[in-house]
Amino acid sequence: MGTQLGVSRQTINAIEAGRYDPSLPLAFRFARFFGTSIEALFDYDGEDA
């Protein structure tokens, strides 16, 4: 999966664990990879805005 998305396994692990927020382009690549929307993949509570 990392190879297809252009990121390392460590990056994917960090995103899954909530230690890293992906860039917007990477979030779009994730959504496209899974055939869903960014909103369905990532929770956003608006507190960091």
PDB file of N, CA, C and O in Angstrom:
ATOM      1  N   MET A   1       0.827  -1.187   0.000  1.00  0.00           N
ATOM      2  CA  MET A   1       0.000   0.000   0.000  1.00  0.00           C
ATOM      3  C   MET A   1       0.876   1.256   0.000  1.00  0.00           C
ATOM      4  O   MET A   1       0.604   2.202  -0.740  1.00  0.00           O
ATOM      5  N   GLY A   2       1.916   1.267   0.821  1.00  0.00           N
ATOM      6  CA  GLY A   2       2.794   2.430   0.860  1.00  0.00           C
ATOM      7  C   GLY A   2       3.402   2.741  -0.488  1.00  0.00           C
ATOM      8  O   GLY A   2       3.488   3.903  -0.885  1.00  0.00           O
ATOM      9  N   THR A   3       3.822   1.707  -1.194  1.00  0.00           N
ATOM     10  CA  THR A   3       4.413   1.896  -2.523  1.00  0.00           C
ATOM     11  C   THR A   3       3.401   2.517  -3.475  1.00  0.00           C
ATOM     12  O   THR A   3       3.739   3.419  -4.241  1.00  0.00           O
ATOM     13  N   GLN A   4       2.166   2.040  -3.430  1.00  0.00           N
ATOM     14  CA  GLN A   4       1.122   2.558  -4.318  1.00  0.00           C
ATOM     15  C   GLN A   4       0.765   4.004  -3.985  1.00  0.00           C
ATOM     16  O   GLN A   4       0.389   4.771  -4.871  1.00  0.00           O
ATOM     17  N   LEU A   5       0.882   4.378  -2.707  1.00  0.00           N
ATOM     18  CA  LEU A   5       0.548   5.736  -2.299  1.00  0.00           C
ATOM     19  C   LEU A   5       1.752   6.666  -2.301  1.00  0.00           C
ATOM     20  O   LEU A   5       1.603   7.880  -2.160  1.00  0.00           O
ATOM     21  N   GLY A   6       2.944   6.101  -2.460  1.00  0.00           N
ATOM     22  CA  GLY A   6       4.149   6.914  -2.487  1.00  0.00           C
ATOM     23  C   GLY A   6       4.645   7.340  -1.122  1.00  0.00           C
ATOM     24  O   GLY A   6       5.297   8.376  -0.997  1.00  0.00           O
ATOM     25  N   VAL A   7       4.343   6.549  -0.085  1.00  0.00           N
ATOM     26  CA  VAL A   7       4.807   6.851   1.271  1.00  0.00           C
ATOM     27  C   VAL A   7       5.398   5.596   1.904  1.00  0.00           C
ATOM     28  O   VAL A   7       5.214   4.486   1.404  1.00  0.00           O
ATOM     29  N   SER A   8       6.107   5.788   3.003  1.00  0.00           N
ATOM     30  CA  SER A   8       6.724   4.657   3.685  1.00  0.00           C
ATOM     31  C   SER A   8       5.717   3.937   4.579  1.00  0.00           C
ATOM     32  O   SER A   8       4.655   4.464   4.911  1.00  0.00           O
ATOM     33  N   ARG A   9       6.082   2.736   4.950  1.00  0.00           N
ATOM     34  CA  ARG A   9       5.274   1.957   5.895  1.00  0.00           C
ATOM     35  C   ARG A   9       5.168   2.699   7.226  1.00  0.00           C
ATOM     36  O   ARG A   9       4.122   2.665   7.875  1.00  0.00           O
ATOM     37  N   GLN A  10       6.243   3.365   7.631  1.00  0.00           N
ATOM     38  CA  GLN A  10       6.244   4.112   8.883  1.00  0.00           C
ATOM     39  C   GLN A  10       5.244   5.266   8.839  1.00  0.00           C
ATOM     40  O   GLN A  10       4.586   5.560   9.837  1.00  0.00           O
ATOM     41  N   THR A  11       5.131   5.913   7.690  1.00  0.00           N
ATOM     42  CA  THR A  11       4.161   6.994   7.543  1.00  0.00           C
ATOM     43  C   THR A  11       2.743   6.465   7.687  1.00  0.00           C
ATOM     44  O   THR A  11       1.918   7.076   8.366  1.00  0.00           O
ATOM     45  N   ILE A  12       2.457   5.347   7.060  1.00  0.00           N
ATOM     46  CA  ILE A  12       1.125   4.752   7.172  1.00  0.00           C
ATOM     47  C   ILE A  12       0.838   4.377   8.618  1.00  0.00           C
ATOM     48  O   ILE A  12      -0.260   4.634   9.114  1.00  0.00           O
ATOM     49  N   ASN A  13       1.802   3.777   9.301  1.00  0.00           N
ATOM     50  CA  ASN A  13       1.618   3.416  10.709  1.00  0.00           C
ATOM     51  C   ASN A  13       1.358   4.651  11.564  1.00  0.00           C
ATOM     52  O   ASN A  13       0.496   4.620  12.443  1.00  0.00           O
ATOM     53  N   ALA A  14       2.089   5.738  11.322  1.00  0.00           N
ATOM     54  CA  ALA A  14       1.913   6.964  12.093  1.00  0.00           C
ATOM     55  C   ALA A  14       0.532   7.572  11.857  1.00  0.00           C
ATOM     56  O   ALA A  14      -0.088   8.074  12.795  1.00  0.00           O
ATOM     57  N   ILE A  15       0.048   7.533  10.630  1.00  0.00           N
ATOM     58  CA  ILE A  15      -1.294   8.048  10.331  1.00  0.00           C
ATOM     59  C   ILE A  15      -2.343   7.204  11.043  1.00  0.00           C
ATOM     60  O   ILE A  15      -3.268   7.742  11.653  1.00  0.00           O
ATOM     61  N   GLU A  16      -2.201   5.885  10.966  1.00  0.00           N
ATOM     62  CA  GLU A  16      -3.159   4.988  11.625  1.00  0.00           C
ATOM     63  C   GLU A  16      -3.180   5.201  13.131  1.00  0.00           C
ATOM     64  O   GLU A  16      -4.237   5.111  13.754  1.00  0.00           O
ATOM     65  N   ALA A  17      -2.020   5.483  13.723  1.00  0.00           N
ATOM     66  CA  ALA A  17      -1.918   5.654  15.176  1.00  0.00           C
ATOM     67  C   ALA A  17      -2.290   7.064  15.626  1.00  0.00           C
ATOM     68  O   ALA A  17      -2.341   7.336  16.825  1.00  0.00           O
ATOM     69  N   GLY A  18      -2.549   7.962  14.676  1.00  0.00           N
ATOM     70  CA  GLY A  18      -2.915   9.326  15.023  1.00  0.00           C
ATOM     71  C   GLY A  18      -1.734  10.205  15.396  1.00  0.00           C
ATOM     72  O   GLY A  18      -1.922  11.271  15.982  1.00  0.00           O
ATOM     73  N   ARG A  19      -0.516   9.777  15.067  1.00  0.00           N
ATOM     74  CA  ARG A  19       0.681  10.555  15.384  1.00  0.00           C
ATOM     75  C   ARG A  19       1.071  11.499  14.247  1.00  0.00           C
ATOM     76  O   ARG A  19       1.976  12.317  14.407  1.00  0.00           O
ATOM     77  N   TYR A  20       0.409  11.393  13.125  1.00  0.00           N
ATOM     78  CA  TYR A  20       0.763  12.190  11.947  1.00  0.00           C
ATOM     79  C   TYR A  20      -0.500  12.497  11.172  1.00  0.00           C
ATOM     80  O   TYR A  20      -1.313  11.611  10.910  1.00  0.00           O
ATOM     81  N   ASP A  21      -0.660  13.766  10.804  1.00  0.00           N
ATOM     82  CA  ASP A  21      -1.774  14.170   9.946  1.00  0.00           C
ATOM     83  C   ASP A  21      -1.252  14.274   8.519  1.00  0.00           C
ATOM     84  O   ASP A  21      -0.298  15.008   8.261  1.00  0.00           O
ATOM     85  N   PRO A  22      -1.862  13.553   7.598  1.00  0.00           N
ATOM     86  CA  PRO A  22      -1.373  13.582   6.219  1.00  0.00           C
ATOM     87  C   PRO A  22      -1.654  14.929   5.560  1.00  0.00           C
ATOM     88  O   PRO A  22      -2.576  15.649   5.944  1.00  0.00           O
ATOM     89  N   SER A  23      -0.847  15.244   4.574  1.00  0.00           N
ATOM     90  CA  SER A  23      -1.110  16.433   3.768  1.00  0.00           C
ATOM     91  C   SER A  23      -2.417  16.224   3.004  1.00  0.00           C
ATOM     92  O   SER A  23      -2.896  15.097   2.875  1.00  0.00           O
ATOM     93  N   LEU A  24      -2.975  17.298   2.510  1.00  0.00           N
ATOM     94  CA  LEU A  24      -4.213  17.187   1.741  1.00  0.00           C
ATOM     95  C   LEU A  24      -4.040  16.322   0.495  1.00  0.00           C
ATOM     96  O   LEU A  24      -4.897  15.483   0.221  1.00  0.00           O
ATOM     97  N   PRO A  25      -2.951  16.499  -0.277  1.00  0.00           N
ATOM     98  CA  PRO A  25      -2.776  15.609  -1.434  1.00  0.00           C
ATOM     99  C   PRO A  25      -2.674  14.140  -1.033  1.00  0.00           C
ATOM    100  O   PRO A  25      -3.213  13.275  -1.724  1.00  0.00           O
ATOM    101  N   LEU A  26      -1.991  13.847   0.069  1.00  0.00           N
ATOM    102  CA  LEU A  26      -1.889  12.461   0.516  1.00  0.00           C
ATOM    103  C   LEU A  26      -3.247  11.945   0.982  1.00  0.00           C
ATOM    104  O   LEU A  26      -3.591  10.793   0.721  1.00  0.00           O
ATOM    105  N   ALA A  27      -4.014  12.776   1.660  1.00  0.00           N
ATOM    106  CA  ALA A  27      -5.352  12.366   2.083  1.00  0.00           C
ATOM    107  C   ALA A  27      -6.222  12.025   0.872  1.00  0.00           C
ATOM    108  O   ALA A  27      -6.982  11.057   0.907  1.00  0.00           O
ATOM    109  N   PHE A  28      -6.112  12.815  -0.198  1.00  0.00           N
ATOM    110  CA  PHE A  28      -6.851  12.507  -1.424  1.00  0.00           C
ATOM    111  C   PHE A  28      -6.395  11.181  -2.026  1.00  0.00           C
ATOM    112  O   PHE A  28      -7.215  10.405  -2.517  1.00  0.00           O
ATOM    113  N   ARG A  29      -5.082  10.918  -1.990  1.00  0.00           N
ATOM    114  CA  ARG A  29      -4.581   9.641  -2.523  1.00  0.00           C
ATOM    115  C   ARG A  29      -5.118   8.475  -1.711  1.00  0.00           C
ATOM    116  O   ARG A  29      -5.497   7.450  -2.278  1.00  0.00           O
ATOM    117  N   PHE A  30      -5.158   8.616  -0.378  1.00  0.00           N
ATOM    118  CA  PHE A  30      -5.731   7.570   0.469  1.00  0.00           C
ATOM    119  C   PHE A  30      -7.188   7.328   0.096  1.00  0.00           C
ATOM    120  O   PHE A  30      -7.602   6.183  -0.087  1.00  0.00           O
ATOM    121  N   ALA A  31      -7.967   8.402  -0.018  1.00  0.00           N
ATOM    122  CA  ALA A  31      -9.387   8.270  -0.341  1.00  0.00           C
ATOM    123  C   ALA A  31      -9.576   7.586  -1.691  1.00  0.00           C
ATOM    124  O   ALA A  31     -10.418   6.698  -1.829  1.00  0.00           O
ATOM    125  N   ARG A  32      -8.799   7.995  -2.678  1.00  0.00           N
ATOM    126  CA  ARG A  32      -8.891   7.388  -4.000  1.00  0.00           C
ATOM    127  C   ARG A  32      -8.510   5.908  -3.937  1.00  0.00           C
ATOM    128  O   ARG A  32      -9.156   5.070  -4.566  1.00  0.00           O
ATOM    129  N   PHE A  33      -7.456   5.589  -3.173  1.00  0.00           N
ATOM    130  CA  PHE A  33      -6.996   4.209  -3.029  1.00  0.00           C
ATOM    131  C   PHE A  33      -8.103   3.319  -2.464  1.00  0.00           C
ATOM    132  O   PHE A  33      -8.306   2.200  -2.934  1.00  0.00           O
ATOM    133  N   PHE A  34      -8.821   3.824  -1.447  1.00  0.00           N
ATOM    134  CA  PHE A  34      -9.873   3.042  -0.802  1.00  0.00           C
ATOM    135  C   PHE A  34     -11.246   3.227  -1.441  1.00  0.00           C
ATOM    136  O   PHE A  34     -12.210   2.586  -1.021  1.00  0.00           O
ATOM    137  N   GLY A  35     -11.350   4.091  -2.447  1.00  0.00           N
ATOM    138  CA  GLY A  35     -12.620   4.293  -3.131  1.00  0.00           C
ATOM    139  C   GLY A  35     -13.670   4.951  -2.262  1.00  0.00           C
ATOM    140  O   GLY A  35     -14.842   4.576  -2.303  1.00  0.00           O
ATOM    141  N   THR A  36     -13.256   5.935  -1.471  1.00  0.00           N
ATOM    142  CA  THR A  36     -14.180   6.610  -0.575  1.00  0.00           C
ATOM    143  C   THR A  36     -13.813   8.088  -0.486  1.00  0.00           C
ATOM    144  O   THR A  36     -12.958   8.559  -1.236  1.00  0.00           O
ATOM    145  N   SER A  37     -14.443   8.814   0.412  1.00  0.00           N
ATOM    146  CA  SER A  37     -14.168  10.240   0.572  1.00  0.00           C
ATOM    147  C   SER A  37     -13.170  10.465   1.709  1.00  0.00           C
ATOM    148  O   SER A  37     -12.965   9.602   2.562  1.00  0.00           O
ATOM    149  N   ILE A  38     -12.563  11.637   1.694  1.00  0.00           N
ATOM    150  CA  ILE A  38     -11.658  12.006   2.786  1.00  0.00           C
ATOM    151  C   ILE A  38     -12.420  12.020   4.106  1.00  0.00           C
ATOM    152  O   ILE A  38     -11.907  11.564   5.128  1.00  0.00           O
ATOM    153  N   GLU A  39     -13.636  12.540   4.085  1.00  0.00           N
ATOM    154  CA  GLU A  39     -14.438  12.632   5.303  1.00  0.00           C
ATOM    155  C   GLU A  39     -14.714  11.267   5.915  1.00  0.00           C
ATOM    156  O   GLU A  39     -14.804  11.139   7.136  1.00  0.00           O
ATOM    157  N   ALA A  40     -14.846  10.251   5.078  1.00  0.00           N
ATOM    158  CA  ALA A  40     -15.100   8.901   5.584  1.00  0.00           C
ATOM    159  C   ALA A  40     -13.846   8.290   6.213  1.00  0.00           C
ATOM    160  O   ALA A  40     -13.948   7.408   7.065  1.00  0.00           O
ATOM    161  N   LEU A  41     -12.678   8.751   5.802  1.00  0.00           N
ATOM    162  CA  LEU A  41     -11.422   8.188   6.313  1.00  0.00           C
ATOM    163  C   LEU A  41     -10.880   8.904   7.538  1.00  0.00           C
ATOM    164  O   LEU A  41     -10.320   8.270   8.432  1.00  0.00           O
ATOM    165  N   PHE A  42     -11.043  10.227   7.588  1.00  0.00           N
ATOM    166  CA  PHE A  42     -10.400  11.023   8.628  1.00  0.00           C
ATOM    167  C   PHE A  42     -11.432  11.800   9.430  1.00  0.00           C
ATOM    168  O   PHE A  42     -12.311  12.450   8.864  1.00  0.00           O
ATOM    169  N   ASP A  43     -11.319  11.729  10.756  1.00  0.00           N
ATOM    170  CA  ASP A  43     -12.170  12.515  11.647  1.00  0.00           C
ATOM    171  C   ASP A  43     -11.563  13.898  11.816  1.00  0.00           C
ATOM    172  O   ASP A  43     -10.347  14.045  11.941  1.00  0.00           O
ATOM    173  N   TYR A  44     -12.411  14.896  11.817  1.00  0.00           N
ATOM    174  CA  TYR A  44     -11.945  16.259  12.043  1.00  0.00           C
ATOM    175  C   TYR A  44     -12.917  16.929  12.987  1.00  0.00           C
ATOM    176  O   TYR A  44     -14.103  17.064  12.684  1.00  0.00           O
ATOM    177  N   ASP A  45     -12.400  17.354  14.150  1.00  0.00           N
ATOM    178  CA  ASP A  45     -13.276  17.991  15.127  1.00  0.00           C
ATOM    179  C   ASP A  45     -13.191  19.512  15.081  1.00  0.00           C
ATOM    180  O   ASP A  45     -13.958  20.186  15.770  1.00  0.00           O
ATOM    181  N   GLY A  46     -12.280  20.066  14.289  1.00  0.00           N
ATOM    182  CA  GLY A  46     -12.184  21.500  14.115  1.00  0.00           C
ATOM    183  C   GLY A  46     -11.432  22.233  15.203  1.00  0.00           C
ATOM    184  O   GLY A  46     -11.286  23.452  15.117  1.00  0.00           O
ATOM    185  N   GLU A  47     -10.949  21.545  16.221  1.00  0.00           N
ATOM    186  CA  GLU A  47     -10.289  22.211  17.337  1.00  0.00           C
ATOM    187  C   GLU A  47      -8.900  22.718  17.003  1.00  0.00           C
ATOM    188  O   GLU A  47      -8.408  23.620  17.682  1.00  0.00           O
ATOM    189  N   ASP A  48      -8.245  22.173  15.979  1.00  0.00           N
ATOM    190  CA  ASP A  48      -6.899  22.597  15.619  1.00  0.00           C
ATOM    191  C   ASP A  48      -6.897  23.694  14.563  1.00  0.00           C
ATOM    192  O   ASP A  48      -5.834  24.108  14.100  1.00  0.00           O
ATOM    193  N   ALA A  49      -8.061  24.159  14.185  1.00  0.00           N
ATOM    194  CA  ALA A  49      -8.156  25.156  13.114  1.00  0.00           C
ATOM    195  C   ALA A  49      -7.739  26.527  13.585  1.00  0.00           C
ATOM    196  O   ALA A  49      -7.760  27.481  12.807  1.00  0.00           O
TER     197      ALA A  49
END
